[in-house]
Amino acid sequence: MQPGVRVVCAGRNKHMTPRQNDVLARHFTQVHASRGVGKCRALHASHPVDPPLPRRGPQALVEPSTGLELVAHGSTFAGARLDAGTRLLLSTASDWRAGDAVDVGSGNGVLAAVLARQGRTVTAVDVSRAAVASTAETLRRNGLDGRVTVLLADGIDSLPDRSAGLVVTNPPFHVGAAKDSTATLQLIQQSHRVLRDGGELWCVYNTHLPYLEAARRAFGRARIVVQDRGFIVLCASR
């Protein structure tokens, strides 16, 4: 949750109880009720807290096509399984450019693990604490953690210019329940900055999204490598 998030809940007095304050207080450090207007009032919640990882243990499954044990805490995308988009991206792994790599939106860590198993030095990045914990645990259980640096970060703005030979990503196109491609369009621009000359961006995405055009604007050279009914894998070269 972003630090500046503020929630305002309004309702009839007869439907509002102290229990609602308690629910909001689990996720925000400041919760207060407004003065009533007529027979209504509002609850205000601000300054969100960084929630702890769920108390229940993570999911853990061996993924048959890679042989990797995947781990997923909480609501990590795809859980401890291989989603269809990542599966299509992995089908191109033998064509990925040699060199150190960045996995953006690492999720359960499957891409970072495959990259590390190829002998690369890898940086895995995700904005979700649950995903970062999942990636780290997947790498540890498969004996690959020594090759990968796992970062909690919103994108790759913090990575130095021309510091990587390869960026791979299966990026989200939602913020909460709303469709929003802004972060991925920014990632495409940032990838051009982070990649060395000759470096490549490999990205899988839903077929209706405009990422090929964005990659061509940023890189000049971008192509569709493989496509199925639901997903496209593009490669953009610096």
C-alpha positions as CSV (number, residue, x, y, z in Angstrom):
1,M,0.0,0.0,0.0
2,Q,1.4,3.4,-0.9
3,P,2.3,5.7,2.0
4,G,-0.1,8.5,1.0
5,V,-3.2,6.3,0.8
6,R,-6.2,7.7,2.7
7,V,-9.6,5.9,3.1
8,V,-12.9,7.7,3.8
9,C,-15.9,5.5,4.6
10,A,-19.3,7.2,5.0
11,G,-22.6,5.7,6.2
12,R,-25.7,6.0,8.3
13,N,-25.0,6.1,12.1
14,K,-27.1,3.1,12.7
15,H,-24.9,1.0,10.4
16,M,-21.6,2.1,11.8
17,T,-20.0,0.4,14.9
18,P,-16.7,0.6,16.7
19,R,-15.8,-2.7,15.1
20,Q,-15.3,-0.8,11.8
21,N,-12.6,1.3,13.5
22,D,-10.9,-1.9,14.7
23,V,-10.8,-3.3,11.1
24,L,-9.3,-0.1,9.7
25,A,-6.8,0.1,12.6
26,R,-5.3,-3.2,11.4
27,H,-4.0,-1.4,8.3
28,F,-3.7,2.3,9.3
29,T,-2.1,4.0,12.2
30,Q,-4.6,6.9,12.3
31,V,-8.3,6.2,12.4
32,H,-11.0,8.7,13.5
33,A,-14.7,9.4,13.0
34,S,-16.0,12.8,11.8
35,R,-18.8,14.7,13.5
36,G,-22.2,13.5,12.4
37,V,-24.2,15.4,9.8
38,G,-27.8,14.6,10.0
39,K,-27.9,10.9,10.7
40,C,-24.6,10.1,8.9
41,R,-20.9,10.3,9.7
42,A,-17.6,9.3,8.1
43,L,-14.6,7.3,9.2
44,H,-11.1,8.6,8.1
45,A,-8.1,6.3,8.0
46,S,-4.6,7.4,7.0
47,H,-0.9,6.5,7.3
48,P,-1.0,2.8,6.3
49,V,1.2,0.3,8.1
50,D,3.3,-2.2,6.2
51,P,1.4,-5.4,6.9
52,P,3.3,-8.5,8.2
53,L,3.4,-11.6,6.0
54,P,0.5,-14.0,6.6
55,R,1.0,-16.2,9.6
56,R,0.1,-19.4,7.7
57,G,2.9,-21.2,6.1
58,P,3.8,-20.5,2.4
59,Q,2.6,-22.8,-0.4
60,A,5.4,-25.0,-1.9
61,L,5.1,-27.2,-5.0
62,V,7.6,-28.8,-7.3
63,E,6.9,-27.4,-10.8
64,P,7.3,-30.3,-13.3
65,S,8.5,-28.6,-16.4
66,T,11.4,-26.9,-14.6
67,G,12.0,-29.3,-11.7
68,L,12.1,-26.3,-9.4
69,E,10.4,-26.2,-6.0
70,L,8.4,-22.9,-6.1
71,V,7.4,-21.2,-2.9
72,A,4.6,-18.5,-2.5
73,H,3.8,-16.4,0.5
74,G,0.4,-14.8,0.8
75,S,-1.2,-13.4,-2.4
76,T,2.0,-13.8,-4.6
77,F,0.9,-13.9,-8.2
78,A,0.2,-17.5,-9.5
79,G,0.9,-18.9,-6.1
80,A,3.5,-21.7,-6.2
81,R,2.6,-22.6,-9.8
82,L,3.8,-21.6,-13.3
83,D,1.3,-19.2,-14.9
84,A,0.6,-19.4,-18.6
85,G,2.5,-16.2,-19.5
86,T,5.7,-17.1,-17.7
87,R,5.5,-20.6,-19.2
88,L,5.5,-19.0,-22.7
89,L,8.4,-16.7,-21.7
90,L,10.4,-19.6,-20.4
91,S,9.9,-21.4,-23.8
92,T,12.3,-18.8,-25.2
93,A,15.0,-19.2,-22.4
94,S,17.5,-20.8,-24.7
95,D,17.5,-17.6,-26.9
96,W,18.1,-15.1,-24.0
97,R,21.3,-13.1,-24.4
98,A,24.2,-14.2,-22.3
99,G,25.3,-12.1,-19.3
100,D,24.0,-10.9,-15.9
101,A,20.3,-10.4,-15.7
102,V,17.5,-8.6,-14.0
103,D,14.1,-10.2,-13.3
104,V,11.5,-7.5,-12.7
105,G,8.3,-8.6,-10.9
106,S,10.0,-11.7,-9.6
107,G,6.8,-13.2,-7.9
108,N,7.5,-16.7,-6.8
109,G,11.0,-16.6,-8.1
110,V,10.8,-19.0,-11.0
111,L,12.4,-16.7,-13.6
112,A,15.2,-15.7,-11.2
113,A,15.8,-19.3,-10.5
114,V,16.0,-20.3,-14.2
115,L,18.3,-17.4,-14.8
116,A,20.6,-18.4,-11.9
117,R,20.6,-22.0,-13.0
118,Q,21.9,-20.8,-16.4
119,G,25.0,-19.6,-14.5
120,R,24.1,-15.9,-14.5
121,T,24.4,-13.3,-11.7
122,V,20.9,-12.1,-11.2
123,T,19.0,-9.2,-9.6
124,A,15.4,-10.0,-8.8
125,V,13.0,-7.1,-8.0
126,D,9.5,-6.9,-6.8
127,V,7.3,-4.3,-5.1
128,S,5.5,-6.9,-2.9
129,R,7.0,-8.0,0.4
130,A,5.3,-11.3,0.0
131,A,6.8,-11.8,-3.5
132,V,10.3,-10.9,-2.3
133,A,10.0,-13.4,0.5
134,S,8.7,-16.0,-2.0
135,T,11.5,-15.4,-4.4
136,A,14.2,-15.6,-1.7
137,E,12.7,-18.9,-0.4
138,T,12.4,-20.4,-3.8
139,L,16.0,-19.6,-4.5
140,R,17.1,-21.0,-1.1
141,R,15.2,-24.3,-1.5
142,N,16.8,-24.8,-4.9
143,G,20.3,-24.0,-3.8
144,L,20.5,-20.9,-6.0
145,D,20.4,-18.0,-3.5
146,G,24.1,-17.4,-3.8
147,R,23.7,-16.1,-7.4
148,V,20.8,-13.8,-6.9
149,T,20.3,-10.4,-5.1
150,V,16.6,-10.0,-4.2
151,L,15.4,-6.4,-3.9
152,L,12.1,-4.9,-2.6
153,A,11.6,-2.0,-5.0
154,D,9.0,-0.5,-7.3
155,G,10.7,-0.9,-10.6
156,I,14.4,-0.6,-11.5
157,D,15.0,3.1,-11.1
158,S,17.7,2.4,-8.5
159,L,19.8,0.3,-10.8
160,P,22.8,2.0,-12.5
161,D,22.9,2.9,-16.1
162,R,24.2,0.2,-18.4
163,S,24.5,-2.3,-15.6
164,A,22.9,-5.4,-17.1
165,G,23.0,-7.5,-20.2
166,L,19.4,-8.9,-19.9
167,V,16.1,-7.8,-18.5
168,V,13.3,-10.4,-18.3
169,T,9.8,-9.7,-17.0
170,N,6.2,-10.8,-16.8
171,P,4.8,-7.5,-15.6
172,P,1.4,-6.9,-14.0
173,F,-1.1,-4.7,-15.8
174,H,-3.3,-4.0,-12.7
175,V,-3.0,-1.7,-9.7
176,G,-5.4,-3.4,-7.3
177,A,-8.5,-4.2,-9.4
178,A,-7.9,-1.4,-11.9
179,K,-6.1,-2.0,-15.2
180,D,-3.1,0.2,-15.4
181,S,-0.1,-0.2,-17.7
182,T,1.8,2.8,-16.5
183,A,4.3,0.9,-14.5
184,T,5.2,-1.4,-17.4
185,L,5.5,1.5,-19.9
186,Q,7.9,3.1,-17.4
187,L,9.8,-0.2,-17.1
188,I,10.3,-0.4,-20.8
189,Q,11.9,3.0,-20.8
190,Q,14.0,2.2,-17.7
191,S,15.2,-1.1,-19.2
192,H,16.7,0.8,-22.1
193,R,18.7,2.9,-19.6
194,V,19.8,-0.1,-17.5
195,L,20.9,-2.3,-20.4
196,R,24.3,-2.2,-21.9
197,D,24.8,-1.8,-25.6
198,G,23.6,-5.0,-27.2
199,G,21.5,-5.9,-24.1
200,E,18.0,-7.2,-24.5
201,L,14.6,-6.8,-22.9
202,W,12.4,-9.9,-22.9
203,C,8.8,-9.3,-21.9
204,V,5.6,-11.4,-21.9
205,Y,2.3,-9.7,-21.9
206,N,-1.4,-10.1,-22.8
207,T,-2.1,-9.7,-26.5
208,H,-4.3,-6.6,-26.1
209,L,-1.6,-4.5,-24.5
210,P,0.4,-1.9,-26.5
211,Y,3.9,-2.9,-25.3
212,L,5.4,-3.7,-28.7
213,E,4.8,-0.2,-29.9
214,A,6.2,1.2,-26.6
215,A,9.3,-1.0,-26.9
216,R,9.9,0.1,-30.5
217,R,9.7,3.8,-29.4
218,A,12.2,3.2,-26.5
219,F,14.6,0.9,-28.2
220,G,14.1,1.4,-32.0
221,R,14.3,-2.4,-32.4
222,A,11.7,-4.7,-31.0
223,R,10.1,-7.9,-32.4
224,I,7.5,-10.5,-31.5
225,V,9.4,-13.8,-30.7
226,V,6.4,-16.1,-30.0
227,Q,2.7,-15.6,-29.6
228,D,-0.3,-17.8,-28.6
229,R,-3.9,-17.0,-28.1
230,G,-3.4,-15.1,-24.9
231,F,0.2,-13.9,-24.7
232,I,3.0,-12.3,-26.7
233,V,6.7,-12.5,-25.9
234,L,8.7,-9.6,-27.3
235,C,12.4,-9.0,-27.5
236,A,13.8,-5.5,-27.7
237,S,17.5,-4.9,-28.4
238,R,19.6,-1.9,-27.2
